[in-house]
Amino acid sequence: MADAISLGDAVKKFLESSRIKQQIQSLSVEDHWEKIMGKTISNYTDKIEIRNKTLFIYTSVAPLKNELVFQKDLIKERVNEVMGADTITEVVIA
């Protein structure tokens, strides 16, 4: 008889091996973005996504892009803290 596996473990294993995990992580970061970076930055952020452990932050506001470039380490630290794991290893401002 094969080893029994819980439904939760099966779902977790599936997510680990699928592209859905990155989409779920991106949505989770979006949900917490205002808490992570504050209302002003949140309001001027156009899009956030995670691909291959890289957080992409999109904004069309040049001064904000500049500010975010200087805060990359802080952003990485805060996102990983909120996500409860080393979800991202790099931050790209676009």
N, C-alpha and C positions, 0 to 999 in steps of 0.2 A: 504494500500500500504506500502511496506517495505521501510525503510530509504534507500535513494540512497547513494552509496559509490563510490568514485572515483576509477579509475583503479590503480592509484598510491598507494592509501590507501590499496586496495585489494592485490596488489603485496607485499607491506610492511608487511601486516598481514600474508600473506603466508610465506614470508621469516622468520618472527619471529618464526613461528611454524615449520619450516623445518630444515633439516640438511644442506641444501644448504647455509644458512646464514654463517655458520662457514667456508665453502669452499670459499665463496666470500670474507670474511674477511681475510682469509689466503692469498688469491691471492693479495688482496689490500696491506697487510703488505709486501709481497714479492716485489710488485711493488715499494714500498717506502723504502725498507730496506736500500739501499745505502744512501739515504737522511737521514734516521734515525740514522744509525750507522757508516757511512763512507765507502769509497771504499774498504779499506783493510779488514775490518771485513766482509763486504758484499761478497768479493771475496772468503773468506774461510768458508763461511756458506754454508752447503750442502743442508739444507732444513729448512723451517719454516712452522709451522702449528698452528692453533688455535683449541682447543677442550675444550668445557665446560669452556670458559673464561680463559683458560690457554694457554699461548704462549710456544710452544715447539721449541727450536732452536737446530738444529743438526749440529755438526761440528766434523771432525776427527782430528783437530789440538789441541793437549793437552794444549799448552800455551793460545790459544784463549779461550778454555773452562774455564780455570782458570780466565782469565780476565772477561769473561762474567758473571761468578758467582758473582764477586764483583760488577758488574754493573746492577744487576737484577732490583733494584728500578728505576734506570735511564732509563733502557729499557722500563719498564712498563709505566713510565711517558711519554716518547717520543712516544711510540706506541699509547697510549690513546690520546695524543695531536693530532697526525696526523689523527687518525681515527675519532676524534671529539666526542668521547664518552668513557665511561668506558668499553671498549671492552675486556680488559684483567684484571684479578685480580692477576695472578700469572705467573711467568716465570720459565721454566724448561730448563736446559742446558743438552743436551744429546749427 
